[in-house]
Amino acid sequence: MTKSELVDRAGGVRRLAAILRVSSQAVSRWPNDGVPPLRLYQLRERRPEWFEEPSGHVTATSLQDAEHC
């Protein structure tokens, strides 16, 4: 999942930063094509619905991301 997708799901950089309890500047420093593995892990814990398919199953992409943590 890209930074842009996460920002959209959260409703903005500030809200994403608040979910992760980091500054919005920290989120802004992430590369556009990637998210730090620790932050993805935290988001899976705090917002698991963002990583599920509509059927409620975890997506293959989210499983691949988890393997790299």
N, C-alpha and C positions, 0 to 999 in steps of 0.2 A: 504494500500500500504506500502511496506517495504522500509527501507532505501536503500537497494540495488537496488530496482526497480527505485526509484527516482534518485539515482546517475546515473544509466544507462540512464534514460530519459534525464537527464541534460547534460550528457557527461562527468561526473566526479564530484568529491567532490568540487573542486574549483568552477566549474560553478554553481553547486547547491547552494553553499554558496553565490555566487554573486547574484543569482536570489533573494535570501532571505535577502541579505545585512547583512550577518553574516560572521564570520570567518570560514575558513575550519576546524579549530580545534573544533568549536562548533558543526558542522555537524558530525565530527568524534566521538564526545562524545555520539551521539544518540545511543540507543540500536539497535542492528541489526534487531530485530523483531518489532520495533515500531518507530513512528515518533511523536514528540510532537504535540498535537492537534493544537496549535497556528500556527505552521509551516505548517501543512496540510491546514489549513484555508488560510494562505497566498498563498500557492501554487495553491489552487483552484482559487483564485482571479487573480494570475499572469500568470498561465498556465492552464486554464480550459480544454484545449484539452487533457491534460494528464489524465483527469478523465472521459472522454467520451468514449463510445463504438464507433466502426467504423461508426455506423449509426448516430452518433452525439448526442445520448442520454446519460445522466448521468448514470453511473453504480450504481447498488444497493450497492456495497461496498463503493463507495464514499458518498452515502447518509447516510449509517450507520456511517461512519467516521464523517460526519457533525453533526450528532445527539450528538456525544460525546464531541463536542467543547464547 
